[in-house]
Amino acid sequence: MALGKRWVNLVLFILTVVSTYFVGFLWGINYLLAEKGALPEVEIWNFKLLFNPTLVELSLIYSISLLGILLGHELGHYLSCRKYGIQATLPYFIPAPTLIGTLGAFIRIKSPFTRREELFEVGANGPLVGFFLSMPALFIGLIFSRVIPALPKESSILFGEPLLLKTFSRIILGPISENQDLILHPLAVAGWVGLLVTSFNLFPVGQLDGGHIFYALFGEKSKKISMLVVAILGFLGIFYWAGWLIWALLILLVGLKHPPVIEELQPLSLKRKITAALIVIIFILSFIPAPVGGNSLLDFFK
């Protein structure tokens, strides 16, 4: 990449640092004061509160941890491209005023894949690195998380729990009753977001990470499942979380077809097939049918 164009990557990264820092600030307030209910807006944006040492620390923990997970994910792709001499850009981070402060990151691959093993490694190494960075963030964050008396549901945002979070929570905190709520430490929130990003990218369709992996495994046969995946996303959007409908639309806009590999007939090694099985397990552990509860398409019409 020309030096003159790297300023775009840098500016986007700095903006994402800022956006995730201030989202981390809100997660820090939620972590410290959740049992007091919703805080008045004027108190949240109190000038002195913005420089509260504890909140600054929690904000930095969230921002640095999440950006580290996302950067690790993209470097998994980027360094795999470098290994095989495939041209790729540095990561582009996407700042966004959302509940997580970003829409993730991506790299642009500028040259075609020659062999299936190249395609597989480039597709798999991103989610592998992202998942294994998310695990300790989630585990350690749960150690510092809090269980409080249940808050009124109408004043709360209910976040879905992936299987890995449920497992870690059971190990660290024990069973949580229906009249209790789990308040995640910002570090655990960063781990939760890392799992969400991993599962988003592992759908086996188009040019998502899962699409690369699936095409490397099955070649042209992988196209048959693309429309099925979009249909599943539509079902999830109607009955679980409307955001899946947006994700399905984005996939359709980008395209369901995966570019061919030059050496189509080259089989994958047993080692990579075992890695593919591991990827399936990672998807199961990371997937959240309803990342934000009460936001299905049906809920909007109630």
N, C-alpha and C positions, 0 to 999 in steps of 0.2 A: 504494500500500500504506500502510495506517495506520502511523504511527510506532510505536505500541504493539506491532505485530506483527513489526517488524524485528529484535527481539531474538532471535527464533528463527534467522533467517539469520546473525546475528552469532555466536551461541553455536555453531551448527553449523560455521561457518567457523573459529572458534578451535579447536574440537575437531579439525577436519581438519588445521589447522596443526600441532597437537601430534602427531597420529597419523602424518602424513607426515614430520615431523621425526624421530621415533624409527625409522621405517622407513628413512629416509635414513641414520640412524646405522648401521643394520645393513648397508645397501648400502656405506657408507663402510668398514666393517670388512672386508667382502668384497673391496672394491677394493684395500685396502692389504695384506691378509694372506691372500689367496686361496690362494697357493701353499703356505701352511703347513697347509692342510686345515682341518677343523672345529675351532673354538676351544672350550675348556671353557666351559660356561655361566657359571661364576663369574668367568672372565676377561672375558667379554663385558660383564657387568653390574658390572664393577669401578667403584667410585665415581670414582676418578681418571680412568679411561678415558672416562667420560661427559663430562668437561670437557677432554678432549684437544683442543687448538686445531684440529688438522687434521681430526679427526672432526667437531667442531662445524661447521667450514667446509663439509665435504662434506655434512653433514646439512642445513644451510641451503640449499646449492646445490640439492639434490634437492627439498626442500620448496617453496622459492620458485619454482623452475622449473616443477614440476608444477602447483602452484596457479595460476601465471601462464598455463599452457596451458589448464587447465580453465576459469579465469575468462575468458580470451579467447574460448573456445568458447561459453560461455554469454552473454557480452556480444554476440557476433555475433548470437545469437537475440534477446536483449533489445532491443538498439538497432534491429534490424530491426522489431520490434514497435512500438517508439516511433515509428519513421519513418512507419508506416501507421496510427497511432492505435489499435493493438491493445493491450488491457489484458493485462499480464503482471507476474508477481512478480519480485523480485530473485532471484538464484541461491541455491539451497539446496545446500550442500555436504554430502556424506555421509561422515563418518569411519568407518573400519572397520579391524579388526586383520587386514589381509591383507598379501600380499607387496608391495603398492603403497601401502598406508596409507589407501585411500579407495575408495568405490564410485562416484566421480565426482560430478557436480553436475547440477542440472536447474532449469528455471524452469517455472512453471505459467502457461499461457495461458488467460485468463479470458473472452475474447470470440471470436466466430466470425470466420473468414476470409471476406472478401467476394469477393476476386478470386484467380485462380490465381497471378498474379505475386507477391502478398503471401505466399501459402503457400510458393511456391518460394523466395523470398528468406529468409524466416524459417527454413526447413528447411536451406537451403544455406549460409548465412553462418556458422553455428556450426562445422560441420566444416571449412569453408574456412579460417577464422581458426585453429582448433585445429591443422590440418595445417601451415599456414605458420609457426606458432610452434614446432611440434614439429621441423620440419626443421633449423633452426639449432641447437637444443638437441642433436639427435642428431649432427649434423655436428661441432660443436665438441667435444661430449663424446667422440666417437670419436678425436679428435686426442689427448686425454689418456687414452684407454683403453689397456689393456695386453694383450699376448699372452704367455702363459706356457705351460710344459709342461702337457700334458693332465692334469687331475685324475681320480682314480678315479670312474667314472660312478656307482657306487653311493652315493657321498658327495656327489654334486652334483645341483643342480636345473638341468635343461636347459631353457632358454627358446628359444622359436621366434624365427626371424629374418624380419621382413617384407622384401619385395623392396627397399625403400628402404635398410634397414640393410645388406643384402648389397652393394648398389651403393656406398654411402658407404664401407663397410669395405674394399672392394676398392680404391677410389680412394685412401684415406688410409693403410691398413695393408698393402695388397697381399694376395696369397693367404695364407690360413691353413690349414696342413696338418692332417691328421686327428689328429696327435699334439700338437696345440696347442689351447689354449682362449683365447677372447676374454673378457677381464674388463672389463666396461663401467664407465666412470666414472659416478658418480651422475647427472651432467648428461645423459649418453647414456641412462641408464635412464629419466629423466623424459621424454626424447624418445620412447623406445620405448613408454612407457605412453600418451603422447599419441597415437601412431599406433594403439595398440590401442583406445583410447576412440573414435577417429575411425571405425575399421572397425566396431566394435560398433554405432555409431549409424547407419551408412550402409546397413544391411540394409533393402531396400525393402519394409517391412511395417509395418502399424499406424500408430502415432503416433511412431515413431522418425524421426530426421531424414530417413533414406532413404525412409520412408513418405510424409512430406510432399512430398519432391521427386518421387517416382514418381507420386503422386496429382496433383500439379500438372501433370505431363507428360501423363498418360494418363487422368485422371479415374476413372470407375467401372471401367474396364478393369483398373486396377491391382489390384483385389481378387483377380483370377484367380491372381496370382502369390504371394499371401500364404501359402497352404497349402504351396505348393512351397518357399518360403523356410524355413518351419518344418520341412518334411521334410528339407531340406538340412542344417539345423542339427542335426536328429536324427542324420543320417548322420555329420556331423562329430563329434558327441558320442560315437558308438559307436566310431569308428575313429581319431579324432585327439585330442580333448580333451573330457572329460566336462562341463566347464563350459558347453559349447554346449547341453547338455540343459537346464541351469538357465536359460540365456538363452531357449531356446525356450519353456520353461514360463512364464517371466515375460511373454513376448510374448503367449502364449495367455491368461494371466490378465488382462492389460491390454486385450486384444481385437485382432483382426485388422482390424476395420472402421475405415476412416478417415471422420471426419465430412465431410459434403459442403461444398463451397464455394458461396456464394450465386449467384455468376455463373459457372456451370459451363462455358459455351460460349466464354468468352474464351480465345483462344489465347495461348501464350507467345511472346515475341519471339525472334528468331534469337540475340540475345546470351545469353539465358537458356538456350537449347538448347545453345549452345557451352559455357556454364558447366556444364550437366548432363554433357556429355562429359568435361569436366575432373574432375568429381566421380567419374565412373567410373574414371578414371585414378588418382585419389587413393585410391579403395577398393582397387584392384589393388596399389598401392605399399604400402598400410598393412596389408592383411589378413594374418593369421597363422593358418594352419589349426590349429596346435597351439601356443598361447601357452606352455604348460608341457608339455614332453615327458614321455612315459611315464605319462600320466594319462587315457588314453581309457577308455571303459567296459569294453572288452575287457581292458585292463591290470589292472583291479581283480579280474578273475576268473582271472588267471594264478597 
